[in-house]
Amino acid sequence: MPDRDGITACNILKKDITVNPDIPRILMIASHDKNQIIKPIEDGCNDFILKPFQFDELLKKAEKLLETYHGAIPGKEMRPVVH
């Protein structure tokens, strides 16, 4: 994002009353600094993934959050993994 980082965007979404708070958020972080990883979770992100990342890893995290917040994902077993 050219105008802000992911932590700022997460904070904006958290404070925006028009955004559904039940939508899980995964922050993509380039830094491996522990403080930059912990702060977004404390500020309301549900999970994070370190850059560079594998698409399958992101997909697994997204599916896990969707299952946690919204129940089973219909047709999950039948959906092919696209690379």
C-alpha positions in Angstrom: 0.0 0.0 0.0 1.6 3.2 -1.0 0.0 5.5 1.6 0.1 3.4 4.8 1.5 0.2 6.2 -0.6 -2.8 7.2 -0.6 -2.0 10.9 -2.1 1.5 10.2 -4.6 -0.1 7.9 -5.6 -2.6 10.5 -6.1 0.1 13.1 -8.2 2.1 10.7 -10.4 -0.9 10.0 -10.7 -1.7 13.7 -12.0 1.8 14.4 -14.3 2.1 11.4 -17.8 1.4 12.6 -19.0 0.7 9.0 -16.6 -2.3 8.7 -18.0 -5.6 10.0 -15.8 -6.5 13.1 -16.5 -10.3 12.4 -14.4 -10.2 9.2 -11.0 -11.8 10.1 -7.8 -9.9 9.1 -4.4 -11.5 8.2 -1.6 -9.0 8.1 1.3 -9.6 5.7 4.5 -8.6 7.5 7.9 -8.1 5.8 9.9 -7.6 9.1 10.8 -10.5 11.3 11.1 -8.2 14.3 9.1 -9.7 17.2 7.6 -6.3 18.2 6.3 -5.7 14.7 4.6 -9.1 14.8 3.0 -8.8 18.3 1.7 -5.3 18.0 -0.7 -6.0 15.1 -2.2 -9.0 16.9 -2.7 -6.8 20.0 -4.3 -4.1 17.8 -6.9 -6.4 16.4 -5.5 -8.4 13.5 -6.4 -12.1 13.8 -3.3 -13.6 12.3 -0.2 -12.7 10.4 2.0 -14.2 7.7 5.7 -13.3 7.0 6.8 -12.2 3.6 7.8 -13.9 1.4 5.1 -16.5 1.9 3.8 -19.5 0.1 0.3 -19.2 -1.3 -0.7 -22.5 0.4 0.3 -21.2 3.8 -1.9 -18.1 3.3 -4.8 -20.2 2.1 -4.5 -22.5 5.2 -4.5 -19.5 7.5 -7.5 -17.9 5.7 -9.5 -21.2 5.8 -8.7 -21.6 9.5 -9.9 -18.1 10.4 -13.1 -18.5 8.3 -13.8 -21.8 10.0 -13.2 -20.3 13.4 -15.3 -17.2 12.9 -18.0 -18.5 10.5 -18.2 -22.3 10.8 -17.4 -25.0 8.3 -16.6 -24.0 4.7 -19.0 -25.7 2.3 -17.2 -27.8 -0.4 -13.8 -27.3 1.2 -12.8 -30.9 0.6 -13.7 -30.7 -3.1 -12.0 -27.4 -3.9 -8.7 -27.8 -5.8 -5.6 -26.0 -4.7 -4.5 -23.6 -7.5 -0.8 -22.5 -7.7 
